[in-house]
């Protein structure tokens, strides 16, 4: 298993979250992209759309499966990674960098129910058995 970046937080559905001031960048973890295989299509949420925590907000398709992406945070989408629309395999190549999916500004007083890197590694270990 590849290392899990300690600077991020995680959801139990394999999304990662990076906070930069009041904006949160969201992507899928290395584990998720590895399980999906080579990505061929990414559908992202509309900019300025409002999404709820746990809501299906993006779709990722690989040569062997399709998977929904669930927003780990409720808020307004402020930016999408338009590069992925033409080059979806960026998620495979750099899931924690160039392969980010979208950025969101959380609603005020939005509770953050995210996993620490240690908790996420524990979940991955449990899933492997």
NORVEN-V992224 format. One record per run of one state. SS is the DSSP state (hx for helix, st for strand, lp for the rest). FROM is the first residue (numbers start at 1). TO is the last residue. If there is no record, write none. Layout:
# NORVEN-V992224
((SS;FROM;TO) (SS;FROM;TO))
This chain:
# NORVEN-V992224
((lp;1;8) (st;9;10) (lp;11;14) (st;15;20) (lp;21;22) (st;23;28) (lp;29;29) (hx;30;36) (lp;37;38) (st;39;43) (lp;44;49) (st;50;51) (lp;52;55) (st;56;62) (lp;63;65) (st;66;70) (lp;71;74) (st;75;80) (lp;81;82) (hx;83;86) (lp;87;89) (hx;90;93) (lp;94;101) (st;102;106) (lp;107;114) (st;115;115) (lp;116;116) (hx;117;128) (lp;129;129))
